[in-house]
Amino acid sequence: MKITLEIPEEEIKDRLLDVIAQQYYKDYSADRRKVDAATKECVREIIYKDKERIIDRIVSQASIHTKTLAVKKMLEQIQKE
């Protein structure tokens, strides 16, 4: 006997995130809160320290992605005509 199930990828992601969130809050404690606060502060410090490079990288990636999409759209439009 063979049973085949088709589950949308989005539903799998949602369920997985639910399980992770439940596990995270199940183990919540005051020590965990301190670790989270320290991690948050460290991440903030790193981001603000290297803000210009991060912004340049984001703009560069967005530019590349936009160019790629624009080329695809242009080719599709040319093929339609």
Residue, then its C-alpha position, 0 to 999 in steps of 0.5 A: m500500500k502506498i499513501t501519498l500526501e501533498i503538503p504545501e511548503e508554506e504550511i510546513k514552514d508555519r508548523l515548524l516555526d510554531v514548534i520552534a516558538q513553543q520550545y523557545y518559550k517552554d524553556y524561558s527563564a530569567d537567565r535566558r532573558k539576560v542572554d537575550a538582552a546581551t545578544k540584542e545589545c551585541v547585535r545592535e553594536i555590531i550593526y551600528k559599528d558597521k552600518e555603512r558597509i551593511i547598507d552598501r551591501i544591501v543596496s548592491q544586492a537589491s540592485i543586482h536582484t532588480k537588474t536580474l528581474a528587469v532583464k527577465k521582464m524585458l525578455e518576456q516582453i520582447q518574446k510576446e511581441 
